[in-house]
Amino acid sequence: MDGKYEPIEVEIFGQAYNVRGDGDPNYLMELARFVDSRMREVAAEVATVDPAKIAILAALNIADEFSRYRKQR
């Protein structure tokens, strides 16, 4: 085994997750920081404290941004 799929621990919105993926572990850490940042932005704007609802809203925001980016290209 070449270690490409060794799990790394990331923290998103105060929760630790073991994730694995093909490629640079630093990239996974960067993605986790991005998701954490978006969740914190959403949490600052909504009345709910439910992490699942905040995650869904953050995912919708990220999906919207991605969709707009694809349409522009």
N, C-alpha and C positions, 0 to 999 in steps of 0.2 A: 504494500500500500504506500502511495506516495504522499499521503497527508493532505491531499486536496479537500477531503471531506471531513476533516477533524472539526468537531464542534467548537465554537467559540461562544463565550457568554457576552450578551449585550443587554443593556438596560433600556427599556422603553416605558416611559410614563411611570417610573418607579417600580417596574416589574422586571425581573431578570429572566432572560430566555436563552436557551442553548440553541444556536442555529448553526447550520453547516451549509456549505455551498462550494461550488467549483470556482476556484480562483482565489484572489487575494483576500485574506481575512480583514484587512484594513478597509476594503471596499464594503464588506458586510457591516463593519462598525460604522462607516460613513452613512450607509443606508439607514441603520438603526437610529443614528443621531438625527437624520432628516425626519424620520417618522416621529421620533420623540418631540422634535421641535414643532412639527405640524400639530401634534396632539395638544401640546401646551398652548399653542396659538388658539386653537379651537376652544380649549377649556377656559381660556381667558375671556372668550366672547359669548359663551352660552351659560345658561342657568344650571344645567345638569352637572352632577359630579360622577355620574355613572361612566366608568372607563370604557365599557363596551359601546355606549352611544357616542362618546367622544372619538373612539377609534373609527366608528362608521362614518362620522362626519368628516374626520380627517381624511379617510380613504376617499370619500366623495370629492373633497377638495383637491386631493392629489390626482384623482382620475380626471377631474375637470381640467386641471392644468395640463395634464398629459394630452388630453384630447384636443385642446386648443393648440398646443404645440404641434401636434401631428397635422392638424388642418392648415396651419401656417406654412408647413414645409411642403 
